[in-house]
Amino acid sequence: MSTQNAPVRIVVGVDGSTHSAAALRWALGQAVLTGARIDAVACWLRPAMAGGYSPAAYVDIDLAGPTAEVARAAVADAVAATAGAAGVEVQTRVVEGYPPRVLVEAAAGADLLVVGSRGHGELSGMLLGSVGLHCATHAPCPVLIVHDQVDASQV
């Protein structure tokens, strides 16, 4: 957690989904209220293929997955679309790795980790995404999971 002199730091997972955009909007609203700085983190992971066969033939999974360029564009677009929060410092990072692990590591020393309730993952129909569940159970700080239809003023 932050010390008395250190600024509040909020880490936000961004993947280009409407849920992560809602998470970023909420975090920016909170940053305006608290003077926090935002670390917007996007992740990408090389898809795994076993024996040249894709499991996508059996389930509806997009194995193309995000590349570094797609992740970089997603975080840049999300920040640009929500940059109306005056005076909020937003730093962006694009990290290769398993998103739940990357976000938990990024949250080290943070005051809050904010993620969307679902993202662009392979099980996007779940009520709570696997990333959110992992973060809620493993993050070293409080975690807020935001639904895409929740206005920041309602939280």
Phi, psi and omega in degrees: 000161183285153176270178184301324183267341183280143178290152175293137180238126177245125177261134180233130174277127183234126179228008180090355178281162177295329179292318179288329175295320177296321178298317179294318177300316180298314181299320178295319176298318178294322180296322177298319182289326189250352184076019182287161169254153184248133168250106178269118187244125174246144182238154172217153185217132176294133180291144178267135177237137180248115176062023179081355179258139182262129175294350179297339178291340184254335179224163183275080180236133176273100182279351176297322175056166180286143172260176178302320181294318179295316179297318179298317179294320181298314181289321178296316180295317181297317180293318179297322182288338184243014187286013180288352181283102184294135173080008180265125176279122179238120174252140179245146176221141174241122187233133173280129178155173179293115189310315180301318181292317180300316182292320177297318178295320179295333182281355178301124180081358179277162177268339182199142173244127182240127177226158174283159182289335176212158178227213179265020182289176186291341180244051188294349179276355181290152177292322176234123182291161181295328178294313180299317179297314179299314181297318181297330183262348184234349185291147180276010181214172176301150181236134174244128179251120187252134173276151184291342182260010180264123176286143182304329181286346181272348184267000000 
